[in-house]
Amino acid sequence: MNNISSDNISLWDEEDEFYYDVLHTGPGRSQRLKVRSMVGLIPLFAVTTIEPALLGQLPEFRATLEWFLEHRPELAALVSRWHEPGMGERRLLALCRGHRMKRVLRRMLDEAEFLSPYGVRALSRYHREHPYVLQLDGIAHTVRYVPGESDSGLFGGNSNWRGPVWFPVNYLIIESLQKFHHYYGPEFLVEHPTGSGTMLTLE
């Protein structure tokens, strides 16, 4: 996710402030596939909080974890805020740091993108008017927002990931937001929906 590849390309796009798939087409040839899909939301799922009482009951786990954080700084840099206790003295282990999490949530909670009246879409509504086109070996491959069964055999065929709300993904989003809230607490606010001016806690 963070430049750990032979091509040194990150899944995080600084300009768009979103995670994308990366396509490798040969040695030294990689490109981000700028499709705003659930791919960009999945890094939110890599989160857990650890209660202080639990750490006290698992001294070997705590010692091993702290060894990694001290002796493997390249790995420790990928884990957010372990050394900073949050609400209730909880510790946070998360791949998506606070800044990036807020940027991902800004898109996820945007009604013109992922947020629908029925949950979070699998593909951003942005692609209804702006289909993504990949030119590869002289062939154009297109992904567009289709709120129902796929209208193309490309990118998974007649699957339904191109816009409908997937219950399992929405469940994981809810679980992740609850875990982030358990750490950040009621002072951490996000705009819901994006552009409304209404600020809510992650809970």
Accessible surface in RSA format (square Angstrom, percent):
REM  Atomic radii and reference values for relative SASA: ProtOr
REM  Chains: A
REM  Algorithm: Lee & Richards
REM  Probe-radius: 1.40
REM  Slices: 20
REM RES _ NUM      All-atoms   Total-Side   Main-Chain    Non-polar    All polar
REM                ABS   REL    ABS   REL    ABS   REL    ABS   REL    ABS   REL
RES MET A   1    68.87  35.7  38.65  25.6  30.22  72.0  21.09  17.9  47.78  63.3
RES ASN A   2    43.72  30.2  32.15  31.1  11.58  27.9  13.59  32.7  30.13  29.1
RES ASN A   3    72.68  50.1  60.40  58.4  12.28  29.6   8.01  19.3  64.66  62.5
RES ILE A   4   125.01  71.1  98.55  73.4  26.46  63.8 103.09  74.2  21.92  59.5
RES SER A   5    48.86  41.3  20.19  26.9  28.67  66.0  33.96  72.3  14.90  20.9
RES SER A   6   118.70 100.3  70.34  93.9  48.35 111.4  59.30 126.3  59.39  83.2
RES ASP A   7    36.97  25.9  11.81  11.8  25.16  59.5  10.81  25.4  26.16  26.1
RES ASN A   8   105.49  72.7  89.85  86.8  15.64  37.7  23.99  57.7  81.50  78.8
RES ILE A   9    37.68  21.4  28.71  21.4   8.96  21.6  31.30  22.5   6.38  17.3
RES SER A  10    14.26  12.1  13.33  17.8   0.93   2.2  11.58  24.7   2.68   3.8
RES LEU A  11    50.42  28.1  50.42  36.1   0.00   0.0  50.42  35.4   0.00   0.0
RES TRP A  12     5.72   2.3   3.12   1.5   2.61   6.1   2.02   1.1   3.71   6.0
RES ASP A  13     5.17   3.6   5.17   5.1   0.00   0.0   0.72   1.7   4.45   4.4
RES GLU A  14   121.41  69.7 107.39  81.2  14.02  33.4  62.60 121.1  58.81  48.0
RES GLU A  15   152.62  87.6 117.74  89.1  34.88  83.1  50.85  98.4 101.77  83.1
RES ASP A  16    26.41  18.5  22.91  22.8   3.50   8.3   2.49   5.9  23.92  23.9
RES GLU A  17    35.35  20.3  34.93  26.4   0.42   1.0   5.48  10.6  29.86  24.4
RES PHE A  18     0.00   0.0   0.00   0.0   0.00   0.0   0.00   0.0   0.00   0.0
RES TYR A  19     3.11   1.5   2.99   1.7   0.12   0.3   1.49   1.1   1.62   2.0
RES TYR A  20     1.05   0.5   0.90   0.5   0.15   0.4   0.15   0.1   0.90   1.1
RES ASP A  21    68.33  47.9  66.32  66.0   2.02   4.8   9.88  23.3  58.45  58.3
RES VAL A  22    28.37  18.7   4.78   4.3  23.59  56.8   4.78   4.2  23.59  64.0
RES LEU A  23    48.89  27.2  47.98  34.3   0.91   2.3  48.89  34.3   0.00   0.0
RES HIS A  24    97.76  53.4  73.93  51.4  23.83  61.0  52.27  53.9  45.48  52.9
RES THR A  25    47.50  33.8  23.27  23.6  24.23  57.8  23.19  31.1  24.31  36.8
RES GLY A  26    24.92  30.7   0.00   N/A  24.92  30.7  18.76  51.5   6.16  13.8
RES PRO A  27   136.60  99.6 107.55  98.0  29.05 105.6 120.49  99.5  16.11 100.1
RES GLY A  28    66.57  82.1   0.00   N/A  66.57  82.1  29.75  81.6  36.82  82.5
RES ARG A  29   140.23  58.9 135.62  69.1   4.61  11.0  63.72  87.1  76.51  46.4
RES SER A  30    31.29  26.4   2.29   3.1  29.00  66.8   3.50   7.5  27.79  38.9
RES GLN A  31    74.74  41.8  71.74  52.4   3.01   7.2  26.12  55.6  48.62  36.9
RES ARG A  32    65.80  27.6  54.49  27.8  11.31  26.9   3.72   5.1  62.08  37.6
RES LEU A  33    27.53  15.3  26.71  19.1   0.82   2.1  26.71  18.8   0.82   2.2
RES LYS A  34    73.97  36.1  67.97  41.7   6.00  14.3  46.08  41.5  27.89  29.7
RES VAL A  35    18.31  12.0  15.71  14.2   2.60   6.3  15.71  13.6   2.60   7.1
RES ARG A  36    30.64  12.9  30.64  15.6   0.00   0.0   0.05   0.1  30.60  18.5
RES SER A  37     5.52   4.7   5.52   7.4   0.00   0.0   0.72   1.5   4.80   6.7
RES MET A  38    20.96  10.9  20.96  13.9   0.00   0.0   8.10   6.9  12.86  17.0
RES VAL A  39    45.36  29.9  42.10  38.1   3.26   7.9  42.54  37.0   2.82   7.7
RES GLY A  40     0.79   1.0   0.00   N/A   0.79   1.0   0.00   0.0   0.79   1.8
RES LEU A  41     0.12   0.1   0.12   0.1   0.00   0.0   0.12   0.1   0.00   0.0
RES ILE A  42    81.77  46.5  80.44  59.9   1.33   3.2  80.44  57.9   1.33   3.6
RES PRO A  43    13.05   9.5   8.59   7.8   4.46  16.2  12.62  10.4   0.42   2.6
RES LEU A  44     1.16   0.6   1.08   0.8   0.09   0.2   1.08   0.8   0.09   0.2
RES PHE A  45    45.22  22.6  27.82  17.2  17.40  45.3  27.94  16.9  17.28  49.4
RES ALA A  46    42.95  39.5  25.72  39.7  17.23  39.2  40.33  56.8   2.62   6.9
RES VAL A  47    10.61   7.0   0.21   0.2  10.40  25.1   1.92   1.7   8.69  23.6
RES THR A  48    55.79  39.7  55.72  56.5   0.07   0.2  33.68  45.2  22.11  33.4
RES THR A  49    25.79  18.3   9.12   9.2  16.67  39.7   0.00   0.0  25.79  39.0
RES ILE A  50    14.29   8.1  13.61  10.1   0.68   1.6  14.29  10.3   0.00   0.0
RES GLU A  51    77.22  44.3  76.73  58.1   0.49   1.2  41.74  80.7  35.48  29.0
RES PRO A  52    58.90  42.9  48.74  44.4  10.16  36.9  50.81  42.0   8.08  50.2
RES ALA A  53    69.99  64.4  55.87  86.2  14.12  32.1  67.85  95.5   2.15   5.7
RES LEU A  54    79.75  44.4  77.71  55.6   2.04   5.1  78.89  55.4   0.86   2.3
RES LEU A  55     4.31   2.4   3.20   2.3   1.11   2.8   3.20   2.2   1.11   3.0
RES GLY A  56    59.96  73.9   0.00   N/A  59.96  73.9  36.46 100.0  23.51  52.6
RES GLN A  57   130.62  73.0 104.36  76.3  26.27  62.5  42.69  90.9  87.93  66.7
RES LEU A  58    77.26  43.0  74.41  53.2   2.85   7.2  77.26  54.3   0.00   0.0
RES PRO A  59    91.44  66.6  83.74  76.3   7.69  28.0  87.48  72.2   3.96  24.6
RES GLU A  60   146.06  83.9 141.46 107.0   4.60  11.0  58.25 112.7  87.80  71.7
RES PHE A  61    88.55  44.3  80.00  49.5   8.55  22.3  85.90  52.1   2.65   7.6
RES ARG A  62    84.61  35.5  84.61  43.1   0.00   0.0  20.89  28.5  63.72  38.6
RES ALA A  63    61.73  56.8  50.65  78.2  11.07  25.2  56.09  79.0   5.64  14.9
RES THR A  64    76.11  54.1  71.38  72.4   4.74  11.3  50.26  67.5  25.86  39.1
RES LEU A  65    29.29  16.3  26.16  18.7   3.13   7.9  28.90  20.3   0.39   1.1
RES GLU A  66    66.09  37.9  63.43  48.0   2.66   6.3  19.48  37.7  46.61  38.1
RES TRP A  67   123.05  49.4 118.61  57.4   4.45  10.4 104.22  55.6  18.83  30.6
RES PHE A  68    82.39  41.2  82.13  50.9   0.26   0.7  82.30  49.9   0.09   0.3
RES LEU A  69    21.07  11.7   8.99   6.4  12.08  30.4   9.13   6.4  11.94  32.1
RES GLU A  70   131.01  75.2 104.30  78.9  26.71  63.6  40.48  78.3  90.54  73.9
RES HIS A  71    95.36  52.1  73.46  51.1  21.90  56.0  52.61  54.2  42.75  49.7
RES ARG A  72    92.83  39.0  92.83  47.3   0.00   0.0  19.32  26.4  73.51  44.6
RES PRO A  73    86.01  62.7  81.49  74.3   4.52  16.4  82.76  68.3   3.24  20.1
RES GLU A  74    95.30  54.7  78.88  59.7  16.43  39.1  67.96 131.5  27.34  22.3
RES LEU A  75    67.48  37.6  65.74  47.0   1.74   4.4  66.02  46.4   1.47   4.0
RES ALA A  76    21.69  19.9  13.08  20.2   8.61  19.6  15.17  21.4   6.52  17.3
RES ALA A  77    59.90  55.1  45.49  70.2  14.41  32.8  55.09  77.6   4.82  12.8
RES LEU A  78    39.99  22.3  36.77  26.3   3.22   8.1  39.21  27.5   0.78   2.1
RES VAL A  79    40.93  26.9  33.88  30.7   7.05  17.0  33.88  29.4   7.05  19.1
RES SER A  80     1.53   1.3   1.53   2.0   0.00   0.0   0.00   0.0   1.53   2.1
RES ARG A  81    96.25  40.4  84.48  43.1  11.78  28.0  14.91  20.4  81.35  49.3
RES TRP A  82     7.59   3.0   4.62   2.2   2.97   7.0   3.17   1.7   4.42   7.2
RES HIS A  83   126.50  69.1 109.11  75.8  17.38  44.5  80.02  82.5  46.48  54.1
RES GLU A  84    89.69  51.5  88.28  66.8   1.41   3.4  35.95  69.5  53.74  43.9
RES PRO A  85    63.50  46.3  41.42  37.8  22.07  80.2  41.42  34.2  22.07 137.2
RES GLY A  86    19.46  24.0   0.00   N/A  19.46  24.0  12.56  34.5   6.90  15.5
RES MET A  87    71.44  37.0  57.67  38.2  13.77  32.8  52.98  45.0  18.45  24.4
RES GLY A  88    51.36  63.3   0.00   N/A  51.36  63.3  34.16  93.8  17.19  38.5
RES GLU A  89   106.16  60.9 104.01  78.7   2.15   5.1  44.73  86.5  61.43  50.2
RES ARG A  90    48.05  20.2  48.05  24.5   0.00   0.0   0.14   0.2  47.91  29.0
RES ARG A  91    44.51  18.7  44.51  22.7   0.00   0.0   0.54   0.7  43.97  26.6
RES LEU A  92     0.61   0.3   0.61   0.4   0.00   0.0   0.61   0.4   0.00   0.0
RES LEU A  93    36.12  20.1  33.61  24.0   2.51   6.3  34.22  24.0   1.90   5.1
RES ALA A  94     3.47   3.2   0.14   0.2   3.33   7.6   2.36   3.3   1.11   2.9
RES LEU A  95    64.82  36.1  55.08  39.4   9.74  24.5  55.08  38.7   9.74  26.2
RES CYS A  96     0.90   0.7   0.11   0.1   0.79   1.9   0.11   0.3   0.80   0.9
RES ARG A  97    94.78  39.8  94.69  48.3   0.09   0.2  41.98  57.4  52.80  32.0
RES GLY A  98    11.94  14.7   0.00   N/A  11.94  14.7   9.21  25.3   2.74   6.1
RES HIS A  99   103.70  56.7  90.92  63.2  12.78  32.7  70.72  72.9  32.98  38.4
RES ARG A 100    55.69  23.4  55.69  28.4   0.00   0.0   6.70   9.2  48.99  29.7
RES MET A 101     0.00   0.0   0.00   0.0   0.00   0.0   0.00   0.0   0.00   0.0
RES LYS A 102    80.59  39.3  75.75  46.5   4.84  11.5  29.66  26.7  50.93  54.2
RES ARG A 103    66.74  28.0  66.49  33.9   0.25   0.6   0.23   0.3  66.51  40.3
RES VAL A 104     0.34   0.2   0.34   0.3   0.00   0.0   0.34   0.3   0.00   0.0
RES LEU A 105     1.41   0.8   1.37   1.0   0.04   0.1   1.41   1.0   0.00   0.0
RES ARG A 106   109.45  46.0 102.00  52.0   7.46  17.8  49.90  68.2  59.55  36.1
RES ARG A 107    36.31  15.2  35.13  17.9   1.18   2.8   5.61   7.7  30.70  18.6
RES MET A 108     1.92   1.0   1.92   1.3   0.00   0.0   1.92   1.6   0.00   0.0
RES LEU A 109    15.83   8.8  15.83  11.3   0.00   0.0  15.83  11.1   0.00   0.0
RES ASP A 110    35.14  24.6  35.14  35.0   0.00   0.0   0.26   0.6  34.88  34.8
RES GLU A 111   100.59  57.8  97.81  74.0   2.78   6.6  27.73  53.6  72.86  59.5
RES ALA A 112    65.09  59.8  53.79  83.0  11.29  25.7  58.78  82.8   6.31  16.7
RES GLU A 113    12.99   7.5  12.99   9.8   0.00   0.0   3.77   7.3   9.22   7.5
RES PHE A 114     0.00   0.0   0.00   0.0   0.00   0.0   0.00   0.0   0.00   0.0
RES LEU A 115    24.97  13.9  24.20  17.3   0.77   1.9  24.20  17.0   0.77   2.1
RES SER A 116    14.87  12.6   6.10   8.1   8.77  20.2   8.28  17.6   6.59   9.2
RES PRO A 117   120.35  87.7  75.91  69.2  44.44 161.5  89.91  74.2  30.44 189.2
RES TYR A 118   185.48  86.6 157.04  89.3  28.45  74.0 119.22  89.6  66.27  81.7
RES GLY A 119    20.96  25.9   0.00   N/A  20.96  25.9  17.77  48.8   3.19   7.2
RES VAL A 120    11.62   7.6  10.24   9.3   1.38   3.3  10.24   8.9   1.38   3.7
RES ARG A 121    19.22   8.1  18.04   9.2   1.18   2.8   1.33   1.8  17.89  10.8
RES ALA A 122     2.03   1.9   0.00   0.0   2.03   4.6   2.03   2.9   0.00   0.0
RES LEU A 123     0.00   0.0   0.00   0.0   0.00   0.0   0.00   0.0   0.00   0.0
RES SER A 124     0.00   0.0   0.00   0.0   0.00   0.0   0.00   0.0   0.00   0.0
RES ARG A 125    92.14  38.7  91.50  46.6   0.63   1.5   8.11  11.1  84.02  50.9
RES TYR A 126    76.17  35.6  70.58  40.2   5.59  14.6  43.87  33.0  32.30  39.8
RES HIS A 127     3.60   2.0   3.60   2.5   0.00   0.0   3.60   3.7   0.00   0.0
RES ARG A 128   102.36  43.0  84.02  42.8  18.35  43.7  32.16  44.0  70.20  42.5
RES GLU A 129   120.30  69.1  92.68  70.1  27.62  65.8  57.39 111.0  62.91  51.4
RES HIS A 130    92.81  50.7  86.95  60.4   5.86  15.0  61.85  63.7  30.96  36.0
RES PRO A 131    52.35  38.2  35.19  32.1  17.16  62.4  35.19  29.1  17.16 106.7
RES TYR A 132    34.42  16.1  30.63  17.4   3.80   9.9  28.57  21.5   5.85   7.2
RES VAL A 133    75.18  49.5  51.83  46.9  23.35  56.3  51.83  45.0  23.35  63.3
RES LEU A 134    10.85   6.0   9.91   7.1   0.93   2.3  10.85   7.6   0.00   0.0
RES GLN A 135   121.52  68.0  99.85  73.0  21.67  51.6  56.61 120.5  64.91  49.2
RES LEU A 136    55.54  30.9  52.71  37.7   2.83   7.1  54.30  38.1   1.23   3.3
RES ASP A 137   136.91  95.9  97.27  96.8  39.63  93.7  39.80  93.7  97.11  96.9
RES GLY A 138    79.13  97.6   0.00   N/A  79.13  97.6  38.31 105.1  40.82  91.4
RES ILE A 139   104.42  59.4 101.51  75.6   2.91   7.0 104.42  75.2   0.00   0.0
RES ALA A 140    53.16  48.9  32.62  50.3  20.54  46.7  32.62  45.9  20.54  54.4
RES HIS A 141    37.08  20.3  37.08  25.8   0.00   0.0  27.30  28.1   9.78  11.4
RES THR A 142    30.81  21.9  26.81  27.2   4.00   9.5  12.19  16.4  18.62  28.1
RES VAL A 143     1.17   0.8   1.17   1.1   0.00   0.0   1.17   1.0   0.00   0.0
RES ARG A 144    96.44  40.5  96.40  49.1   0.04   0.1  23.61  32.3  72.83  44.1
RES TYR A 145    19.66   9.2  11.50   6.5   8.16  21.2   0.00   0.0  19.66  24.2
RES VAL A 146    23.40  15.4  22.88  20.7   0.52   1.3  23.40  20.3   0.00   0.0
RES PRO A 147    80.74  58.8  53.44  48.7  27.30  99.3  54.01  44.6  26.73 166.1
RES GLY A 148    28.14  34.7   0.00   N/A  28.14  34.7  28.09  77.1   0.06   0.1
RES GLU A 149   107.53  61.7  92.19  69.7  15.33  36.5  51.73 100.1  55.80  45.6
RES SER A 150    12.54  10.6   0.00   0.0  12.54  28.9   0.00   0.0  12.54  17.6
RES ASP A 151    92.99  65.1  52.93  52.7  40.06  94.7  42.85 100.9  50.14  50.0
RES SER A 152    34.52  29.2  20.82  27.8  13.70  31.6  25.45  54.2   9.07  12.7
RES GLY A 153    68.05  83.9   0.00   N/A  68.05  83.9  34.66  95.1  33.39  74.8
RES LEU A 154    73.86  41.1  71.60  51.2   2.27   5.7  73.86  51.9   0.00   0.0
RES PHE A 155    71.14  35.6  45.28  28.0  25.86  67.3  59.83  36.3  11.31  32.4
RES GLY A 156    62.56  77.1   0.00   N/A  62.56  77.1  35.39  97.1  27.17  60.8
RES GLY A 157    17.53  21.6   0.00   N/A  17.53  21.6  15.90  43.6   1.63   3.7
RES ASN A 158   105.91  73.0  81.45  78.7  24.45  58.9  35.93  86.5  69.98  67.6
RES SER A 159    36.67  31.0  27.01  36.0   9.67  22.3  36.16  77.0   0.52   0.7
RES ASN A 160    60.86  42.0  59.36  57.4   1.50   3.6   6.80  16.4  54.06  52.3
RES TRP A 161    50.20  20.1  50.20  24.3   0.00   0.0  45.69  24.4   4.50   7.3
RES ARG A 162     1.42   0.6   1.42   0.7   0.00   0.0   0.02   0.0   1.40   0.8
RES GLY A 163     1.85   2.3   0.00   N/A   1.85   2.3   0.00   0.0   1.85   4.1
RES PRO A 164    30.85  22.5  22.21  20.2   8.64  31.4  30.85  25.5   0.00   0.0
RES VAL A 165    52.87  34.8  28.04  25.4  24.83  59.8  28.04  24.4  24.83  67.3
RES TRP A 166    81.21  32.6  78.46  38.0   2.74   6.4  79.44  42.4   1.77   2.9
RES PHE A 167   155.87  78.0 148.27  91.8   7.60  19.8 151.05  91.6   4.82  13.8
RES PRO A 168    83.06  60.5  78.74  71.8   4.31  15.7  82.69  68.3   0.37   2.3
RES VAL A 169    15.84  10.4  15.84  14.3   0.00   0.0  15.84  13.8   0.00   0.0
RES ASN A 170    20.44  14.1  20.00  19.3   0.44   1.1  12.69  30.5   7.76   7.5
RES TYR A 171   115.47  53.9 113.38  64.5   2.09   5.4  78.64  59.1  36.82  45.4
RES LEU A 172    78.52  43.7  78.24  56.0   0.28   0.7  78.24  54.9   0.28   0.8
RES ILE A 173     5.45   3.1   5.22   3.9   0.23   0.6   5.40   3.9   0.05   0.1
RES ILE A 174    96.55  54.9  95.52  71.2   1.03   2.5  96.36  69.4   0.18   0.5
RES GLU A 175    57.40  33.0  56.43  42.7   0.97   2.3   7.82  15.1  49.58  40.5
RES SER A 176     4.77   4.0   4.42   5.9   0.35   0.8   0.82   1.7   3.95   5.5
RES LEU A 177    28.60  15.9  28.60  20.5   0.00   0.0  28.60  20.1   0.00   0.0
RES GLN A 178    78.02  43.6  77.10  56.4   0.92   2.2  14.14  30.1  63.88  48.5
RES LYS A 179    68.56  33.4  68.56  42.1   0.00   0.0  29.57  26.6  38.99  41.5
RES PHE A 180     0.55   0.3   0.55   0.3   0.00   0.0   0.55   0.3   0.00   0.0
RES HIS A 181    15.44   8.4  15.35  10.7   0.09   0.2   6.17   6.4   9.27  10.8
RES HIS A 182    76.26  41.7  76.26  53.0   0.00   0.0  42.39  43.7  33.87  39.4
RES TYR A 183     9.05   4.2   7.81   4.4   1.24   3.2   4.64   3.5   4.41   5.4
RES TYR A 184    35.50  16.6  17.52  10.0  17.98  46.8  20.19  15.2  15.31  18.9
RES GLY A 185     0.83   1.0   0.00   N/A   0.83   1.0   0.51   1.4   0.32   0.7
RES PRO A 186    71.99  52.5  64.22  58.5   7.77  28.2  64.46  53.2   7.53  46.8
RES GLU A 187   145.43  83.5 119.63  90.5  25.80  61.4  73.35 141.9  72.08  58.8
RES PHE A 188    28.58  14.3  22.64  14.0   5.94  15.4  28.24  17.1   0.34   1.0
RES LEU A 189    68.03  37.9  62.51  44.7   5.52  13.9  62.51  43.9   5.52  14.8
RES VAL A 190    15.62  10.3  12.34  11.2   3.28   7.9  15.62  13.6   0.00   0.0
RES GLU A 191    56.10  32.2  48.93  37.0   7.16  17.1  13.83  26.7  42.27  34.5
RES HIS A 192    63.85  34.9  61.88  43.0   1.97   5.1  44.04  45.4  19.81  23.1
RES PRO A 193    33.04  24.1  33.04  30.1   0.00   0.0  33.04  27.3   0.00   0.0
RES THR A 194    37.94  27.0  21.47  21.8  16.46  39.2  20.67  27.8  17.27  26.1
RES GLY A 195    68.59  84.6   0.00   N/A  68.59  84.6  35.12  96.4  33.47  75.0
RES SER A 196    57.63  48.7  17.76  23.7  39.87  91.9  29.30  62.4  28.33  39.7
RES GLY A 197    56.11  69.2   0.00   N/A  56.11  69.2  32.15  88.2  23.96  53.7
RES THR A 198    67.76  48.2  61.77  62.6   5.98  14.3  39.99  53.7  27.77  42.0
RES MET A 199    97.69  50.6  74.98  49.6  22.71  54.1  65.17  55.4  32.52  43.1
RES LEU A 200    82.44  45.9  79.94  57.2   2.50   6.3  82.44  57.9   0.00   0.0
RES THR A 201    48.12  34.2  36.89  37.4  11.23  26.8  23.99  32.2  24.14  36.5
RES LEU A 202    14.08   7.8   2.24   1.6  11.84  29.8   4.54   3.2   9.55  25.7
RES GLU A 203   150.86  86.6  99.91  75.6  50.95 121.3  40.12  77.6 110.74  90.4
END  Absolute sums over single chains surface
CHAIN  1 A    11202.2       8961.4       2240.8       6551.4       4650.8
END  Absolute sums over all chains
TOTAL         11202.2       8961.4       2240.8       6551.4       4650.8
